[in-house]
Amino acid sequence: MDTAPIPPAVPDLVRDRLFFGNINDAVAALTAASPIDFTHVLSVVSSASISFITDCRPGLAIPTEEVRRVVAGEDGAPPVSGAAPGRLLRVVERAGEGLRLTRMAVPLRDTEEENLLDHLDPCLDFIDEGRKVGNVLVHCFAGISRSASIIVAYLMRTEQKSLEEALESLREISESACPNDGFLEQLKLFEEMGFKVDTSCSLYKRFRLKLLGQSYKFGEKIGSHVFEDDPGLSPHSGSCHDTSKKDVRKTAYRCKKCRRIIAVQDNVISHAPGEGESCFNWNRRKNGGPSNNKEQDCSSLFIEPLKWMTPVEEGALEGKLSCIHCGARLGYFNWSGIQCNCGSWVTPAFQISKSKVDVSTV
């Protein structure tokens, strides 16, 4: 006996023109089999290729035409922590019959170590633009973690909701929504930075350093692309802020022996004095700074890895940090961490002894 065809499931409606779904919802949207007329699809899956979707249905073919490809390291590409030059960050394409939809694909794995944070702004902007003209579907493979994280971040930014409020709001619509723990920590950081990704914020710098430490731990080669510019090559380098203003002055740290600039204040990674490894639990930090002012009594500065740190770039686990100009010893680095005299354990650590530098302004 013949059975009636099962109609395509309707993806969850989150807000006006914004829907949340899985790979089956994406197939339906891209083949015009969905009861919703979608104009935009945001795919957050392991591969940006449309074949990741078509392989789920043998014999299925979905036409595409690439509009834009963003690759790490290319001119105009935004910085992404730890992304090696040449790594695909996202693809925007026309897709479906008649190329009627706009699809943006962001290749992300559903792992706690994955860097979701640096991809939030382009994803949220894509949703905003899509909702202005039509219906937007945000999907991952199962509709549980990756796409849920994007939706939660969108609710946080557009409705000024806390992470807890946004997640609860989504779970009222879809009980299965469950970002992994690593994504939740990054979303909490997103909240504490004011619902934006502020690369100049100390919270972000600690996040970036943690990513580098994880990469080293997993045996990945730490290339020079992750090192910040050498501030000693220019009085205006090493900053994430706009340095075009002539009246902007900043703190600089100079080698006491030869007076070469070895770091500026923007390179310094603040830590919570006396709290040990918890100083890297950024979801517990507030307002982008330490919990008290005792850090000024520390005998060391902890900074970002910089391009003058030759032994770090050469792949050593630990070693001395010496002035690239005169060879004077400045400090020490260790990917496994160094304990500050205040008691905090900073991991990974690029330590400069305050006794080896002079402080000035540039």
N, C-alpha and C positions, 0 to 999 in steps of 0.2 A: 504494500500500500504506500502510495506517495505521501510524503509529509510536506507541509507548507514550509517555505524558506524562513529561516530565523532572521528577523530584521536586525540590522546592525545596532549594537548597544549605543546609547547616547552618552558621550563623555560628561563628566561632572561639570556643572556650571558653577564657577567660583564667583564671578562678578559679571556685570553686563558685558557681553561679548568676549569673555575670558573663560576658557574651558581647560580642564585638567584630565589627562588620560594616559593610555599605555600604547604599546606598539600596534595593537589591533585598531585602536581609534585613529592612529596615524595612517594606517593602510586605508581605512574607510574614508578619511578626509582627502587623501591624495588620489583616490580612485573615484571620487564623487559618490561613494556608497553610503556616506554618513548622512543622517537626517539633518545635520547642521551644515549650512553653506559656509565653509571656512575660506578665508582669504589669506591667512597666515598660519604657518606651522613652525613651532620651535622644537627641534629635535635635540634632546640631550642624551645621547647614547654613546656607546664605546667608539663608534666610527662615524665620521661625517658623511661617508658615502651613502648614496641612496640604496646601494645594494644591501646594506644592513637591514633595510626595511623590506625590500623585495625578496630577499632570501627567506623571509618568513612565510612566503607564499610561493611555492614552486610554479613557475610559468608566468608569474606576474612581472610586468614591465611598467615602469613609471618614467615617462620622459622628463628630462631636466635640462636646464640651460643655465650655466653658471653666470652670476652677476658680479660677484666679488669674492675674493679669497684673501684672508688675512693670515699672514705667516709671521711667526716671531722673528725679530731681527731685521725685518724689511723696513724701509723708510715709511714713517707714518703709523707703523704698528705700535699699539700700546705696550708698555712693559708688562710682562707676566713673570712672576717670581719663579725662577728655576727652569723656565722654558728655553730649551736650546734653540739657537738660530736655525731656521728652516722648519721648525715644528708648526704644524697646522693648528691655528687657533679657532677658526670658524670659516664656514662657507655660507654665502647667501646665493640662492638660486631660484629661478622660476621652475615650478614643478607641476606635474599632473597633466591631465588631458587639456590641450590648448594652452599649456603653461599658465594656467589661471591662478595658481597660488604662489605666494612668496614663502620660501622655506629657508630658515636659518638653522644650520647644523653645528653644534658645538660638541666636539669629541671629549667626553668625560667618563671615567670609570666610576662605578659606585663603590669606592673604597674610602676609608677614613683618612687616608694619606693624600687623597686627590685634592688639588687646589681648585676649589669651587669659587673662592672669593674673587679672584682676579677676572672671572668671567661674568660676574653678576651685572655690572653696569651695561655691557652690550646686550645682554639678554633682556634686562628690564626695559631698556630703550626700545628694543625690537617689539616687545609687548605693547608698550605705549603707542608706538607708531601704528601697529596693526589694529589696535582697538579704535583708532580714529577713522578707519575706513571699512572695517568689517570684523569678522569673528576670528579669534586667535585660539589655537590649540597648543598647549604646552605638554609635551609627553616625553617619557623615557621608555625603558623596556617594559617594566611592570607597573609603572604609575605609582611608585611607593616612595622612593628616596630622592633621586636626582630632580625629577620634575616637581616633586613636592617642595624641595628646597628652593627652587626658582620661584614658585608661586608664593611661598612664605615670605621670601625676600621682597617680592613685589607688593604684597599686602603691607609689609613693614614700611616700605618707602612711601607708597601712595597714601596710606591711611595712618601713618605715624604710630603703628602698633608695635608693642614689644614683641620679642620672639615668642614668648609664651602666648600672648594674645593672638598673634597671627597664626601660630600652629593650631591653637584651639579652634580658631575660626575655620581653618581648612578642614580639620577633623570633623567638624559639624557637617561638612559636605561629603567628605570621604574618610571613613574610619581607617582605611588602610594607609593613609599618608603617614610616613615614618622616615624622615631623613636620618641618615646614619650619624653616629656620634661626632665624627669629624666635621661633617657638614653643620651640625648643630653648634659646635664650638665656633665655626667660622661665621655663622649667622649671628651669634651673640656678639662677636667682634664687629660685625657690620652694624649692629644696633649701637654699640658703644662709640663707633666712629660717626654717629649721626646719620645713619642710613645712607652712607656713601663709602666708597673705597678710597681712603685718604692715604696715599703712599708716603706722605711726609709725617704721618702720625707714629708715635713711638709704639703704639699697639700693633700697627701694621708691620713695623720693622722687626718686632719680636716674632711675629707670625712668619715673616719671610726667613728669618734666621732659623726658626724651627724647621721650616721646609728644607732648608739647606742641610741641616743636621740629619734629617730623615733620609735625604738623598745619599749622603755620605755613608750612613749606616747600611743602606741597602746596596752599597757597592757601586753606586753610580759615579761617573767621573765628574768632578766639579770643574767645569770649564770657566774660562775668563769672562764669559757672558754674564755670570752671576755676580761678578765683582763690581763694586761701585767705582766710578772714576776717581783717579788719583787727585785729591784736592791740592796737592803740591805743584801740579802742572799749571794751575790757573787760580787766581784768587777768587774766582767766581764759580768754580766747579764744586761738585760734591753736594749740591743742594737740590731738594725736590721742589723748592719754592721758586717763584718768579724772581729772577735776579736782575731783571732789566732796570729796576729802580735804583738810581744812584745812591739814594740815602739809606739803603738797606745795609746794616752792619751785622756781622755774625761773629761768634766766638770761634777762634782757631787755636789749634794745639800744634806747637812747633817743637821740633827736636831741640833739646836744650843745648846740644853741642854745635849744630850747624845752622839752626834757625829755620830749617825747611819745614813747611806745613805738612803735617802727616795726617791730620783729620780736622774736620770742622764740626760744629755742634750738631749739624744734621746727620752726621755719621754715627753719633753716639747712641748706643742702645741702653736705655735706662733699665734698671732692675729694682726689685722690691727688696730693700735691705732686711737681712735676717730671716727671710721667708724660704730659704733654700730653693728647691726645684719648683716650688709653687709660683715663682716669679714668671714662669712661662705659661701658667694657666690663665691665658688672657681673658677667659670668660669670667674671671673673678676680679679683674682689674676694672677700675672706673676712671673715667675722665682722662685716659691716656697717660697717666703718670703713676709713680709709686705711692704707697699708702702713707708715707711720712717723708720728712725731709732729711733723714739720716744718710741718704746716699751721698750727700756732700762730704761726709766724713770718710768715705771709702778711699782706699789708697790707690785704686785702679779705675781706669775708664774701660768700658767694654764697647767696642765699635763694630761696625759692619766690615766684612772682608773687602779690602780695597786693592786696586790693581798694582800697588807697589809691594804687596805681600808675596814675594816670589816663592818662598818655601810652601806657602799655602796652595798656590796655583800648581806647584809641582807635585802635589798629592800627598804630602806628608801628613801623618795623623796628628803630630804635635811638633813643636819646635820654637825657636826664638823668632821674635819679630825685631828686625834691625832696620835702622834708617837706610833707605835706598841711596841716599846721597853720601853720608859719611860713615855708615856702618855701625854707628852707635847702637847698643842694645836698647830697645824701647819697651819690650814686654815679651809676651808668650802667647801661643795659640794652642788650642787642643780641641779636637772635634768631640771628644768625650766630655769636655767641660772643665771649668776651673772654678774653685771656690774663692769668692771675694773675702777680704778680711772682715766684712760685715756679717758673714755667715751664709750669704746667698750662693747657691750653686748655679752657675750660668752655663748653659749647654746649647750649641757649641760656643766656645769662647775665644774672642780675639781681644786680648787684654793689653792695655797700655798702662805702664806705671806712671802715676801722676808726677813722681819725682824726676822722671826722665823728660818731661816736657814743660814748656812755658806756655802761658795762656795770653793770647792777644786778640785783637779784633781785625777783621779785614772787610 
